[in-house]
Amino acid sequence: MNTVDNYKVIEQITSGEYGIIYKVQNVAEEIPSLISPLMNQLQNNELFQNVIYKHFWGSDTLRQGEQLRGERGRIPLTLKVLESETPFPEDFVENFQQYFAKAVDFNHDNIIDVHHVGFIDGKTYYVMEYVNGVSIQKEISTCGAYFEPTACRIVYQTSQALDYLHERNIVHCGVHSGSIILSNNNKPKLHTKLHRAAFRDRWGIKDEANRSPIIKDIRDLAIVFYEMLTGEIAEEKIDVGGVDASEGAKEVLQKMLSSYSNCQEICSELQEKDLLSVKF
């Protein structure tokens, strides 16, 4: 596959249960030159033309600036073409469009942006922010347990992302170590996985009378926290006492499993216990 609508396929990233994921570029969009607007404003300025441009700016730099035209089209994105050996439910497309309509408005540093949804050859695809990094799941499988402050920071930032969703009456219902991607600068990015939500109708809606979906997100994040601290896949029952971590981290983990009712409580206690800084 070379193109999908306006998206040029750079490479196939992976294939999985719900289709194939590609790294792509949008060849249709262009970003205006970052230099041309300034040049247009100053083209009649004699000082600029005779001194700054001639002696300091230089034609090479100007040409490099002009090469920025179309830069957005070269920013990599992730495109997932949805297909499954198991037939999609009859209401899949309708569900997917409803989830997409909500997800496209998400604006949080720790949530993977969703850009576009479309259809090609009878299949649904959607385009997301490309995160150059690996999932927590993969990193644990190759590198083992995380340094405790790093694990606490990831939990803190992911809790902020979940709280952002919860405030918008969305409960993730699918938090696990494979749905959190660490970028190259170690920023955790939560994948909302619209295809799974639409297939299983798994996004929850916050209900003030029944907060169990929110609590499930917290419990699921607790399992990720445990896996980061131990480097092991969590069993059905987690033994917090056996975790090799500070008493503060173990206390937060225990409360995530048993008593926290919202994600802000997690963030507050991580800060209060000073678990986000490296101690020597």
N, C-alpha and C positions, 0 to 999 in steps of 0.2 A: 504494500500500500504506500503510494507516494504522497497523496493528498487526501484530506477529508474536508470537503467544502473549501473554506479559505485558509485551511491550516496545512502547512507543509510538514510532513513527517520527517523528523530528524533520525529517530531510532525507536525501536520497540523497547520499552522498559521492562515489562513483565506481562504475563498473562495469568489469570486466576479464575476463581469460581464464577465471576460475573462478567468476564470479557477480557479485552486486551487494553493495556495502557501504553500510550505512546508519548514520547517527548516531541513537541511540535513547535512551530513558529507561525504566527499569524501574518500571512503575506499581504493581507488587504489593508491593514491599518498602518498609518504613518504618524509619527510624532513630529511636529514642526521643528525645524532646526533651532537649536538653542542659541545660535549666534546670529542668524539672519535677522530676527526682529531688532536686535541691537544695531546691527549694521544699517538696517533701513532707517532707523531713527537718527543715525549719525552720518549718513551719507553726504549730507550737505554741510556738515560741520568742518570748517577749514582746518582748525587745529587738529582734529582727529585725522583727517585725510593726510595732512602734510607732515605730522609729527608722530602721533601714536601709531597709526596704521603702518606708515612707511618704515619706522625704525624699531617699533616694539612688537607690533602685532604679527606682521609677516604673512605672506601668502600661504605658506605651508600650514600654519595654524588655522587659517581661514578655511583651507580645503578640508582639514581634519574636522572642523566644525560642521561643514556642509555634509560630511559623511555621516553625521549624526541623524540626518534626515532619514526617516524610516526605521530609526533605532527600535521603536516599540515592536515593529514587525520582527525584529531579531531577538527579542526577549523570549526565552523558552517558556513554554507552558506545558501542562499535562493534559492529555486528551484520553478519555476512556470511552471505548466503544462497547456498549453493553450487549452481551449475549450470554446464554446459559444453556447447559444441557437440560436443565429443568425448565419447563415452560414458565414464562412470566405470568403472573396472575392477570386476569382480564382488566383489572383496574390499575395495572402497573403504570402505564403512561400517565394516567390522570393523577395518580399519587405522586409520581416523580415530578410532574410539572408543579404540583402544589408545594412540594418540598423545595424545589428549585426557586420558586417565587419568594420563599422566605430566606433561603440561604444566600441568594445573590445580594441581599441587603446587609449581610453580616460584614462588620468592619472591626476586626480585632487582630492585634499583632500575633496572637497565638492560635488563630483559626485559619485554616487554608482557605483562601479566597476562591469563590466560584464565579466564573465569568460568563459562560454561554452554554446553552443547551441546543441541540439540533438533531436532525434525523437524516440518515443516509442508508440507502439500500434496505429500508424497512427497519433499521436498527436505530436506537436512541444513543446519542453520545453526549458527553458534557466535558467542558473545558475548565480546568482549575489552574490555580497558581502552581508553578513548578518549584518544588523545594529540593534543593541540591543537598541531600543528606540521606540518613538511614532511619529506619524505625527503631524505637527503643527495643523492640523484640529482637531485631536482627543484631543490634549492638550488644545486647546481653548475651546472645548465643555465641558471639565471637569474642567478646572482651570480658564477660563476667559481670560482677557487681559494680555498681557505681560508687564513686566517692560520695560520702553522705551529704555534704553541702550541695553537690550537684543534683543528687536525687531530690533533696528538699526544694531546690530552686525549680526543678521541673514540675514537681507537685504543685508548688505555689503558682506558677504561671498557667499550668493546665487548669487549676482550680479557678483562676480568674477567667479563663476562657469558658469554662462550664457555667460559672456564675453569669457571664454575659448571655449565654443561651437561656439559662433559667429565667432571667429577667424578661426575656422575650417569649416566655411560655413555651420554650422548647426544651425537652430533655433528651440527651444524646442517645441513651439506651444501647450504646455499643462501645464504651470506653474500654480499651485494652492496650497492651504494649505494642500492638501492631497498628493502632490507629493514631499514635502519636509519633510524628516524624521530627527528628532533630536535624535542623539545618546545619550547614558548615560552621556557623558562628554559635552553635549550641543552643539555638532558640527552639523550644518545643512548639510544634504546629499541630493542632488537633484537626484530624480529618473527619468531617461530618458524614462521609460515605452515603451520599444520597441514594445510590443504587440499592444498598442493603436496606435502607429505611423504606424505600418504595416497595421493594420486593416483599418484605416481611411486615410492612406497616409498623415499623419499630420506633419511630420517633414518638416520644411521649409528649403529652401536653400537661403543663403544670396545673395541678388542681389543689387549691388551698385546703380543701377538705381531706385530700389524700395525697400526702407528699412522698409516697413510696417511690415514684419514678425518680425524683431528685435524689433520694437516699440511695437508690440503685447506682446512679452515676458516682456518688461518693464512695460506695463500697467497691465499685469497679476500679476507681482510681486508687483505692487502698491496695488492691491486688497488684496494680502496676508499681506502687510504692514498695511493696514487699519484694517484688521481683527485682527492682533496682537495687535494693539494699542487700539482697542475698545472692543475686545472680541465679536464682532458681525459679522454676515454674511453681506457682502457688498450688498447693493441694486443696482439697475441699475445705479443710479446716486449717486456718493459719495460726501457728504458734508464735505469737508476738514475742514471748519471753525468750525464745531461742534465736531471735534475730541479733546479729552482731552489729549493734548500733548504739548511739547514745540513748540515755534514758528519755531525753526530750523527744527524739525522733520516734522511739517506740511508743511513747505516750500518744503522740499525734496519730500514729498508725492505728493504735488501739481505738482511739476515739473515732477515726474514720470508719472503722468497722462496726462501731457500736452506738455512738451517741451524737455525732455531728448531724445537724439537720439542714445546713446550707454550706456552700463552699467558702463564703466569707469567714466562717468560723475557722476553717483550715488555714486560710491566709493569715488571719490575726494571730493564731497560736504559733505558727511558724515564725512570725516576726517577734512575738513576745518572748519566745524561747531562744531567740537569736540563732536559729538553725540555718539561716541563709548565707552566713559568712564563714569563710575559712579561718580556722583557728590553728595557730602554730605553738 
